[in-house]
């Protein structure tokens, strides 16, 4: 089991990019931290999600005045 954004998810063995795309994330608008380390966008396609990982996905939101 993997802990993603506070929830337990069965994503072990998936490639990070595959998981993100399957779940509707727009790669250009997010940042991903895996086990407290920022994952560079160019590594999403080669990063394998492992059992016990803790992943935080943060979306960028525009706004302001």
N, C-alpha and C positions, 0 to 999 in steps of 0.2 A: 504494500500500500504506500502511496505517496501523499504528502500533505501539500495541497496547492491552494493558496489564498485562504487558508484556514479550514479547508475541508479535506477529508480523506478521499482520495481518488485512485481508482485502479488504472494506473497509466505506466506501470513498470515495463521497461523494455521498449517503449515508444521513443521515437526520435522527437526531440523538443519541437522542432518546426512542424512536424506532422500533428502533434497534439494541439499546438496553437491554431493551426489552420482548421482542424476538425471542430474546434470550439469557437470559431468565428473571430479570432483575434486578428487585427491588422498589424502585421509585423512592424511597419514603419511607425506606428503610433504607440508602441509599448516598450517597456524595459523588463527584463527578466533577471531575477536573482535566484540562484540555486545554491542552497546550503551557505547562505550569506556571502556569496560571490556573484558579482554581476557577470552575466553571460554575454559576450559580444555578439551582436547580430549575425556576424559572419560565421559564428559557431553553432547557430541554432540547428542547422542541417546535419551536424555531426555529434550533437550532444544527446546521449542516450539517458533517458530518465530511469533512475535506479530505485529499487525498493528502499524505502526509508528516507528518500530525498525530501527536503522542504523547499518548495518553490513559491516565490511571490511574483505575480505578474501585475505590473503597474501600467495603467493606460494614461497617456497624456491628454489633458483636457485644455482646450483653448478658452480664452475668455478675458475678462478685464474690461477696463473702460477706455 
